């Protein structure tokens, strides 16, 4: 006869190979805190509803807290025959307090139990992610604040396009990571529901109080459909989708830092503390941290695809396949948090090579659009202005110079609209500062935006105990 907690109807013991193959304790043991927290809330509710005695509920809570301390001290042996963290804790509890432990599982199933544990885990993770993103956004803000007057080429198609303030470039990433934080908050809103009490799939006949466990576990509400509560992992998918988008943004800035730190660009210098050398080439200084973050992006994408593939054909309600949701979830969350953390350490240490950036704006005709805009202000239609400027670029190429080096006589061979004031339009700083449209790169705009961001960050800072 099986000694398993579910073994009443079985006459043959489970094959050891099956126990090993189906055990999840090696990875779902990470949920011990959430499992204990949920069990304490469940036992309190059961006692308040008169389903178990208050004395038994007290024994259960005290026993669970002892087990939590045992786990944290390392005194917790894994046994494949107990399958998962839920059965390990219940088995240890039975050893600790006796028969009272056997009442804990009344009106619940491992199906709603694991759904609860994952939700509690993700609530903690999302708060950590959002806090990490707050400091990441603050780091981009501070880089922008100290580089309002730093000008570099803006690129499209990886070709020099127009000059922009480096602060403007940094604030672009600030905006991306602000949206990422917002996405995680939205994700949390959608799964901030207590599934406990859904039991296996159909609910329970016991007169439980789901609103009470919702309150005890600090959920906004409870799930409205017991089958949905135990059978879907869309909230895990949504979290990993948010994580993938965030990693994509981290990968983009990683790619730029990798390029900017090359000898060909030399726009930035990454601190020695965040780079490595070559085992064969003594002169090398490699941007390993941005490269690793860029690589780990694919790892998080893989976690998302794994869960999507896992869930795509599952019938209602719970299926054992869903045991496999945790490794990619845990790995995706851990990877994201580690990448945010390393960026928060690395960004402040990056040196901005301002002179090199400015020098790069002085070739490649980055002020060509401004020549066309100058002509438009002289009542030349934009398409004609574009054509005239293109001819001016061709002439400059023939002469081996930049647009601002062409003489007025040179320019008037193309159009008699040109006058002496053209040269003030072609000055790089003027090019940047004329971009005053809302969201543009002018330094006036950037200063106003930085002021608004400072106020916003100060307000957000109050949410963290630092």
C-alpha positions, 0 to 999 in steps of 0.5 A: 500500500502506498504511503503517499498523501494521495495513495489511498486508492493505489495498491502498487507502490510508485516505481522509483524511476517514476518518482525521480522523473516526476519530482519537482522538488529540485526547483519548486522548493524555491516557493517554500516561503509562498507555500507556507504563507498561503498555508497559514492564511488558509488554516486561519480562514478554516478556523474562523469558519469553524471548519477546524479548531482554533487550537489546530490552526495555532499548531499548524501556524507554529509548525509551519513557522518552525519548518520555515526556519528549518528550510532557511537553516539548510535542515531540509532533505528532499525526497523524490517520493514526496514529489513537490514542495507542497507535499514536503511541507505537509509531510514535515508538518505532520512529523512536527505537530501530528494529526492536526497537520492532516486537516490543513488540506481541507477545502484546497488542492495542490492545483489552487495551492501552486497557482497561489504560490506562483502568484505570490512569488511573482508579486514579489518579483515584480516589485523587485523588478520595478524597484530595479527599473526605478534605479536604472531610469534614475541612472539614465536620468543622471547621465542625461543631466551631466551631458546636456551639452554633449553632442553626438551623431544620431544614427538611422540605418547605422549611418550618421543622420543628425546631431543630437544631445547625448542627454536626449539619447539617454532619455530615450532609454529612460522612456523605454524603461519607464514603459517597461515598469508600467507594463509590469505594473499592468501585469500585476494588476491582472493577476492580483487575484487569490485562487485559493479556494478553487480547489482542484477545479470545481471549488469546494462544498465547505463553507469557506471564506475566500474573501478572508484569505484574499485579505490575509494574503493582500490580494486585490480580489479573488478569482471568479472562475475555479477552472480558470484559476487553476488551469491558466498560466497567462499571467506567467506568459504576460510576465515573461513577455514584459521581461522579454521586452525589457531585455530587448531594451537592455540588449539595445543599449548593450549593442550601442555600448559595445559599438561606442566602446570600440576604437572606431567609435571611442564614444565611451569608455567602460570601466575596467571593473566591468570589462575583461581581457583576452587570454592571448592578446594583451592589449584587449579590453572586452565589453563582456557585461554588455555582451552577456546581457545581449546574450541573456536576452535570448535566454529570457525569450526562450523562457517565454517561448517555452511557456507558450509552447507548454500551454498551447494545447492543454485542455481544461483544467489542470494538467501535469504538464504545468509543473514545467512552468516553473523552471523557465519562469524562475530562470527568466525572472532571475536573469532579468533581475541580474541584468538590471542589477549589473546595469545599475552598477555599470552605468555610473562608471561609464566615461563619456568621451565628449570631444570624440562625440562632437568630432564625429558630428563634423563629418557626414553632412549631419546638417544637410536637413537644416540646409533644406529647412533654411531654404523652406524658410525662404519659401522654397518648397520642401521637395525642391529644397531637398533636391537643392541640398542634395546638389550641395552635398554632391558639390561638397563631396567633389570638393572634399569638404563639408557643407559649411565649408562651401563658399557662398559663391559655390552655393549660389551656383546651385540656388540664388536663394542662399545668403550669408545667414546660411552658415548660422543654420549649419552650426552643429550646436544651432542644429541641435537647439533649433529642434524645439518641437515637443519631444525634440533634442534642443537643450531647452527641451531637455532641461525642461524634461529633466526638471519634470523627470526629477520631480517624478523620480522624487515622488517615486522614491517615496515608495522605496525604503532607501 
